[in-house]
Amino acid sequence: MLLEVEGLCVNYGHIEAIRDISFGVEEGTIATLIGANGAGKTTTLKTLSGLRKVRAGTVKFEGKDITALPPYERVKLGISQSPEGRGIFPGMTVTENLDMGAYVRTDRKSAAYREDVERVFTLFPRMEERRTQVAGTMSGGEQQMLAIGRALMARPRLLLLDEPSMGLAPMLIQQIFGIITEINQQGTTVLLVEQNAAQALKRAHTAHILETGEIVRSGTGAELAGDDSVKAAYLGGDV
């Protein structure tokens, strides 16, 4: 198991945001967390990346307890995140944003580094066209591509994606999810937080439903997509 979460509890002040959740992510798979706004999805990813303090429970990566590890050390281990709202550096160019994604690497002048830049440009040809453009002047879809590309520059073993389809047109949503599948097929494990449950479940090997900070259902993506109660609550009755 690449990632193991056991009995995780996270608070915002006196408010419990995450309550005793446990799940794992197998290496080489896509796992997804789905749920309504306020369910605790983003808090979970922030906690896994080290941005939220754990009140109780443990987080293990490749069997190593990383519960108290700072964010930059987690990136070094192989955990990288594309955050909710993209979080690109608006005053920097595309290339500069990609460089920031690789800030923990010591091989920026190597052939391997150049290959990773080319990998991003192959996945997102629009980024190569915009490589000298200031990121804040790009469209929402282009900024989302850049945010994912920047996360990939850390060479993650586990890629955390928080709402990658948020605010995008339907055609772009299809494109982004297709690229997520391709990234996984290239060997990167993905943990996806997404409100577009239909797209997420279609691609996920495993899935968990969060409600008010608790996991209430788990199964394969296909199992949950075919469940009538899940369809009614999250899929509008259809996938």
N, C-alpha and C positions, 0 to 999 in steps of 0.2 A: 504494500500500500504506500503510495507516494505521500499522500497527506492524510493525517488522522486527527480528527477533532473529537474530543471527549468531554462531555459535561460542561460545555462552554457557557459561561454567564458573563454578560457585559451590561454595565449600567451607564446611564447619563444622569449623573447626580443620584437621586433616590429612585429614578425610574429605570425599571428593568427593560432593556432593549432586546437582549438575547437571554433566553432562559433554558439552561440545561440542554443544549443541542449537541448531538453526536452524529458524525457522518465521516465517510472516507472517500478519497478519490484515488482510483487505481491509475497507475502510470499508463500513458498512452490513450486515455479516454477523454471524452467530454462529459463533465458533470454539470448539472444546472440546478440553481435555486430559483424557484418561482414563487410569486405571492403578490398580494396587493401592496400599494404604497403604505409604508409604515410597518411592514411585516418584520423588518430586521435584516433584509437582504444586504443592503449597502453596509450596514454596521458589521455584518459578518465578514465581508471582504476587507473592510478597513482593519478589523481585528486580525485577520490572517496576514495582512501586509505589515502589521505592527503599529498602525496609527491609532488604535484604540486599546486601552488598558483592559486586561482580563481580570474580572472579579473572582472567577472560579473556573476550574477546568484546565485542560491542556491542549496544546497544538503541537503536533509532531510532523516533521518533514523528513522522509526517509528514515524513520525511526528515531530521529533526534528531537528532543524537546526544545522547541523554539519559542515557547510561550512568552518568555521575557526578553527575547532577542530584539534589538532595535531594527527599524525598517531597512537601513542600508545593509545590515548584515544578512537580512533575509534575501535581499536582491543578490548579494554575493553567492548565497546558497542556491539560487535559481528560482526565486519567486518574484514575478514582475506583474505590475497591474496597469491596466488602462482604466482610469477612474471615471466615475459618473460625471457627466458634464464635460468630458474630454480632458480638461485641464492642461491644454497645450500652452506654450509660452507665446502669447500673441505678438510680442515685439520682436521675436526671433524668426529667422527663416526656417524653411522645412529642414534643411540640412543641419542647422544649429539645434533644432528640436531633436533630431535623431541623435546628434552627438550627446545631448543631455541624457537621453535614454541609456547611454553607454557609460555613464560617469563612473561606474565602479570598475570598468575594464581598464587593463593596463596595456592593451595591445592595439591602440588606436591607429598605429602606423603599419599594422600588419596586413597581410593578404586576407586573413580571416575576417578582419574588420571590414575591409572593402567588400568582401563576399556577402557579409550580413547587410550592408547598405544596399547592395544589388538585389539581395533577396527581398528586402522591403519594396524596392522599386519594381520588382517583378510581380509581387503580390498586388501592389498599388501603383500601376503605371502613371496615374494622375500625379503622384508624389514626385516622380522623376521630372515630369513636365513643370512642376511648381517648385523645384528644389531651391531656387533662389528667392522665392516669393515669401513675403512676411506672412506668418501663419494666421495672424488675426484678420487678414483680408480675404481668407478663403471661405468657402461655403461650409455649412454644418457637416455635410457628408465628407468633404475633404478633410476637415479637422478631425473627424472620427477616424478616418483612415490613418491620419498622422499620429493620433494618440495610440492606436494599436501598433503601428510601425515603430514608434518610439519605445513602447514596452518590449517589442521583439529585439531591440538592439541590445538589451541586457542578456540575451541568449538564455531565456528562461526555460527551466524544466517544467514549471507550472505557470501558466498565464491566467491571471485573474481579469475577467472582463465584466465591467459594471455598466449595464444598460447600453450596449453598443448601438442599439437601434433607436434610441431615444431621439425624437424630433426629426427623424429622417423620412423621406418620401418612400412609398412602397417599393419602387424599383431599386432604390439604394439599399433598403432593408434586405432584399433578396441577395444583393451583391455582397453586403457585409457578412451575412450568414454563410454564404458560399465560401468566402475567404476564410472565415473561422473554421469551417470544415477542412479546408485545404491546409491551414496551419496545423491542425490536429493530425492530418494524414502525413504531414512532414515530420511528425514525431513529438510535437509539443502537447503536453497535457493541458487541458483547458477547464477552468471552473467559471461558469457563466451565470451571471445574475441578470435576469431579463423579465420584463413585464409582457413581452410578446411571447406568451407561453406556447403558442402553436409552433412558432419557428424554433424555439428552444427545445421543446420536447421532440420535435422531428429529428433533431441532430444529436440529442443527448444519449449517451449509453446508460447513465443513471440520473435520477432526478429526485428532488426533495421539495416538498411544499412547505413554505413557512407561513404561519399565521400568528400574529401578535407575539413574535419572538420565539416561537416553538415550531419544531418540525412535526407536522401532523400526518404526513404521508411520504413514503419513499418507494421507489421501484425503478424499473427501467423507463426510459423515455416513452417507449411504445406502450407499456402497461398503463402509465398515467394518462397518456394521450387517448387511450381507448376506454378509460373509466368514465362512466356517465356523470358521476358527481364532479369530477374534475372538469369535464366538458362544460357542464352547467355553470361552474364557478369561474373558470378561467379561459375557456375556449369559445364561449358563446354558443355552445352546443355542437360545435363542429371544429375539426382540425383543418 
